């Protein structure tokens, strides 16, 4: 395993090396922060077993949630041989960018892998990539955490469209930190309700906070009655009786946890692939991220649905560029609404 300093030094050296001989990287893994250490332990165990068998693996798991990442430019690479055997990431980021997709995904470099059984929740939502390139091995589901005391006599929001009602003006805290945003939420709203819907939602948004702050009861984080945040934070923190978790009736907005595995990486990297398809769900804290093969978290609503933006929408749009535009415009809308109030 490499430390972050080692990785930065490695990338610096790569610029000086001959293009034909870069250090091979078997796995580049961006993990959700709440489960990063737990899944890293499992990956480390796989790497140790492989090394003991005489097949050492080169693995990079950038640590920290906002740390400098030496692999940020990777999506601009033009040589498939310089890509890791497996790229695992989160959200609609760089590895959905149109340039990367046209050079590598559309060219057939990657092949999806599935668990022995896929949950009905994922199948019904259309999570499986019909072209068999991306493997979405889990999801970050976004729900409503509602302070019923702050809401008063107003009915609880039940669907995403409810959050556009003027009665919730200034009552919504949105998941966001630094340059990050709950991209699945905004993309879902844009797809279903257009820019007018996004603007109506922004008009009701009080501000942006990190999910861990919104999950805390009391204090400035609870200004406003409704928080939009990942299910993990809402369900794994102790909430007083007046706080209510609402899984939207029309489905949780879902952000992908996915990997791209080179066809040429099989079967050598199959133990890593099996971790994503089968082992991820065996990590207790990972169950809140809806593993593709299960098990799903306890207490999930009986009729729980997932609102997935769909592979056609992803491929018909430059989804990462659209995400970036949403990020900028939504923040401007929220600032404008605050100034006008």
C-alpha positions in Angstrom: 0.0 0.0 0.0 1.1 3.5 -0.7 0.8 6.6 1.6 -0.5 9.8 0.1 3.0 11.3 0.0 4.2 8.1 -1.9 1.4 8.5 -4.4 2.2 12.2 -5.1 5.9 11.3 -5.5 4.9 8.4 -7.8 2.8 10.7 -10.0 5.6 13.2 -10.2 8.0 10.5 -11.3 5.5 9.2 -13.9 5.9 12.5 -15.8 9.6 11.9 -16.1 9.3 8.2 -17.1 9.1 6.8 -20.5 5.4 6.5 -21.6 5.9 2.7 -22.1 6.9 2.0 -18.5 4.7 3.6 -15.8 4.1 1.9 -12.5 1.1 -0.4 -12.8 -1.9 0.4 -10.6 -4.3 -2.4 -10.1 -7.0 -0.5 -8.1 -7.8 3.1 -7.6 -10.6 3.3 -5.1 -12.5 6.4 -4.0 -14.7 5.2 -1.1 -17.6 7.0 0.7 -16.1 8.7 3.7 -18.3 7.0 6.4 -17.2 3.5 5.3 -13.7 4.3 4.0 -11.7 2.8 6.9 -13.8 -0.3 7.2 -13.6 -1.1 3.5 -9.9 -0.3 3.4 -9.3 -3.0 6.0 -11.0 -5.6 3.7 -9.0 -4.4 0.7 -5.8 -4.5 2.7 -6.6 -8.1 3.6 -7.1 -9.1 0.0 -3.8 -7.4 -0.9 -2.0 -9.2 1.9 -3.3 -12.6 0.7 -2.4 -11.9 -2.8 1.1 -10.8 -1.9 1.5 -14.0 0.2 0.5 -16.0 -2.9 3.3 -14.2 -4.9 0.9 -11.9 -6.7 1.4 -8.4 -5.1 -1.2 -5.8 -5.9 -0.7 -2.1 -6.4 -3.6 -0.3 -4.7 -4.4 3.4 -4.1 -7.2 4.5 -1.8 -6.9 8.3 -1.3 -7.7 9.1 2.3 -9.5 12.0 3.7 -12.7 13.5 2.3 -11.2 16.8 0.9 -7.5 15.9 0.6 -5.3 16.7 -2.4 -5.8 13.9 -4.9 -2.9 13.1 -7.2 -5.2 11.2 -9.5 -7.5 14.1 -10.3 -6.1 14.4 -13.9 -6.6 10.7 -14.6 -9.7 11.1 -16.6 -7.7 13.1 -19.2 -5.4 10.1 -19.9 -5.4 8.9 -23.5 -3.4 5.6 -23.2 -5.6 2.7 -21.9 -2.5 0.9 -20.7 -1.9 3.7 -18.1 -5.3 3.3 -16.5 -5.7 1.2 -13.4 -7.1 -2.3 -13.8 -10.1 -1.3 -11.7 -11.3 2.3 -11.1 -13.9 2.5 -8.3 -15.5 5.9 -7.6 -18.6 7.6 -6.4 -21.1 10.0 -7.9 -21.4 11.4 -11.4 -17.8 12.6 -11.5 -14.8 12.4 -13.8 -15.2 8.8 -15.1 -18.6 9.8 -16.5 -17.1 12.7 -18.5 -17.8 12.5 -22.2 -14.1 12.5 -23.2 -13.3 9.6 -20.9 -16.4 7.7 -22.0 -15.7 8.1 -25.7 -12.1 7.1 -25.4 -12.5 4.1 -23.1 -16.0 3.1 -22.1 -17.5 3.3 -25.6 -14.3 1.6 -26.9 -15.2 -1.6 -24.9 -12.3 -1.4 -22.4 -14.4 -2.3 -19.4 -16.8 -5.1 -18.5 -19.3 -5.1 -15.7 -19.5 -7.9 -13.1 -22.5 -8.7 -11.0 -23.2 -10.5 -7.7 -24.8 -13.9 -7.6 -28.1 -12.2 -7.0 -29.3 -8.6 -7.4 -31.8 -7.2 -5.0 -35.3 -6.4 -6.4 -34.8 -2.8 -5.2 -31.9 -2.3 -7.7 -33.5 -4.3 -10.5 -36.8 -2.4 -10.3 -34.9 0.9 -10.4 -32.9 0.0 -13.5 -29.5 0.2 -11.8 -27.8 -2.4 -14.0 -26.0 -0.9 -17.0 -27.6 -2.4 -20.1 -24.4 -2.0 -22.0 -22.4 -3.9 -19.4 -19.6 -1.4 -18.8 -20.3 0.2 -15.3 -21.0 -1.9 -12.2 -23.0 0.1 -9.7 -22.2 -1.9 -6.6 -24.0 0.4 -4.2 -25.9 3.6 -3.8 -25.9 6.7 -1.6 -29.7 7.2 -0.9 -30.8 10.7 0.0 -33.8 11.2 2.3 -35.6 13.8 4.3 -34.8 14.3 8.0 -37.7 16.3 9.4 -37.9 18.3 12.6 -41.6 18.0 13.4 -41.3 20.6 16.2 -39.9 23.2 13.8 -42.4 22.2 11.1 -45.4 22.8 13.4 -48.8 21.9 12.1 -47.7 21.7 8.4 -47.9 18.2 6.9 -44.6 16.3 6.4 -43.2 16.3 2.9 -43.8 12.9 1.3 -42.4 13.4 -2.2 -39.7 15.4 -3.8 -42.2 17.7 -5.5 -43.5 18.7 -2.0 -40.2 20.4 -1.3 -41.0 23.0 -4.0 -44.1 24.2 -2.1 -43.8 27.8 -0.9 -44.9 26.7 2.6 -41.3 25.4 3.0 -39.7 28.7 2.2 -36.4 28.9 4.1 -37.0 25.5 5.8 -34.6 23.2 3.8 -31.0 22.4 4.5 -29.3 20.8 1.5 -26.4 18.4 1.7 -23.3 20.3 0.4 -19.7 21.0 1.6 -17.1 23.0 -0.2 -17.3 22.2 -3.9 -19.3 19.0 -3.3 -23.0 18.7 -3.8 -25.6 16.0 -3.6 -25.5 15.6 -7.4 -28.1 12.9 -7.5 -30.7 15.1 -5.9 -30.3 18.0 -8.2 -30.0 15.8 -11.3 -33.2 14.0 -10.4 -35.0 17.3 -9.8 -33.7 18.7 -13.1 -34.7 15.6 -15.1 -38.3 15.5 -13.6 -39.1 19.2 -13.1 -36.7 21.1 -15.3 -34.8 24.2 -14.4 -38.0 25.8 -13.0 -38.3 23.0 -10.5 -34.7 23.4 -9.4 -35.3 27.1 -8.9 -38.4 26.5 -6.8 -36.4 24.0 -4.7 -33.6 26.6 -4.3 -36.1 29.2 -3.3 -37.0 27.1 -0.3 -33.4 26.2 0.6 -32.0 27.8 3.7 -28.4 26.8 3.0 -25.8 24.1 2.5 -24.3 22.0 5.3 -22.2 18.9 5.6 -24.3 15.8 6.2 -22.6 15.1 9.6 -23.7 18.5 10.8 -27.2 18.1 9.6 -27.5 14.8 11.4 -26.7 16.4 14.8 -29.8 17.3 16.9 -30.1 20.8 18.1 -27.8 23.8 17.5 -27.4 25.9 14.3 -27.3 22.8 12.1 -31.0 22.3 12.9 -32.1 25.8 11.7 -34.9 24.9 9.3 -37.2 22.0 9.5 -36.0 19.7 6.7 -32.6 18.3 5.9 -31.7 16.5 2.7 -28.9 14.1 3.5 -27.7 10.5 3.0 -29.7 7.8 4.8 -26.5 6.7 6.6 -26.2 9.9 8.6 -29.9 10.0 9.4 -30.1 6.4 10.7 -26.7 6.0 12.4 -27.0 9.1 14.7 -29.2 9.2 17.8 -32.2 11.4 17.0 -34.8 12.8 19.5 -38.4 11.7 19.2 -39.5 14.8 17.3 -37.0 14.0 14.4 -38.6 11.9 11.6 -36.8 10.1 8.8 -38.8 10.2 5.6 -38.0 7.9 2.7 -39.7 9.8 -0.3 -42.7 7.9 -1.7 -41.5 8.5 -5.2 -38.0 7.1 -4.4 -34.8 8.1 -2.8 -32.5 10.1 -5.1 -29.6 7.7 -5.6 -25.9 8.5 -6.3 -23.8 5.6 -7.6 -21.0 3.7 -6.0 -19.5 2.1 -9.0 -16.4 0.5 -10.6 -15.0 0.1 -14.1 -13.0 -3.1 -14.5 -10.8 -3.7 -17.5 -11.6 -6.9 -19.4 -7.8 -7.6 -19.4 -7.8 -7.4 -15.5 -9.8 -10.7 -15.3 -9.2 -13.2 -13.7 -6.1 -11.8 -12.0 -8.1 -9.1 -10.1 -11.2 -11.2 -9.5 -10.7 -11.2 -5.7 -11.0 -7.4 -5.7 -14.0 -7.5 -8.0 -15.7 -10.0 -5.8 -15.2 -7.7 -2.8 -17.3 -5.0 -4.6 -20.0 -7.4 -5.8 -20.3 -9.7 -2.8 -18.1 -8.5 0.1 -19.1 -4.8 0.3 -22.5 -5.7 1.7 -20.9 -7.8 4.5 -19.4 -4.6 6.0 -22.0 -3.5 8.5 -21.8 0.2 7.9 -21.9 -0.3 4.2 -25.4 -1.6 4.3 -26.7 1.9 4.5 -25.3 2.4 1.0 -27.6 -0.2 -0.5 -25.2 -2.9 -1.7 -26.2 -4.3 -5.1 -26.4 -7.9 -3.8 -27.7 -7.0 -0.4 -28.2 -7.3 2.5 -30.1 -4.1 2.8 -30.2 -2.1 6.0 -32.7 -3.0 8.8 -35.8 -0.8 9.0 -35.9 0.0 5.3 -39.5 1.0 4.4 -41.5 -1.9 3.0 -42.3 -0.1 -0.2 -39.0 1.7 -0.5 -38.1 2.8 -4.0 -35.0 4.2 -5.7 -35.2 7.2 -8.0 -32.4 6.5 -10.5 -31.9 9.1 -13.3 -31.4 6.3 -15.8 -28.7 5.1 -18.2 -30.4 6.8 -21.2 -30.3 10.1 -19.4 -26.7 9.6 -18.4 -25.6 8.8 -21.9 -27.8 11.4 -23.7 -26.3 14.2 -21.6 -22.7 15.0 -20.7 -23.8 14.1 -17.2 -20.7 15.4 -15.4 -20.8 18.7 -17.2 -24.5 19.0 -16.4 -23.7 18.2 -12.7 -21.0 20.9 -12.7 -23.5 23.4 -14.2 -26.1 22.5 -11.6 -23.6 22.9 -8.8 -22.8 26.5 -9.8 -26.3 27.6 -10.8 -28.0 26.1 -7.7 -25.6 27.9 -5.4 -26.4 31.1 -7.2 -30.1 30.5 -6.9 -29.8 29.8 -3.2 -27.8 33.0 -2.6 -30.3 35.0 -4.7 -33.2 33.6 -2.7 -31.5 34.5 0.6 -30.8 38.0 -0.6 -34.4 38.5 -1.7 -35.9 37.2 1.6 
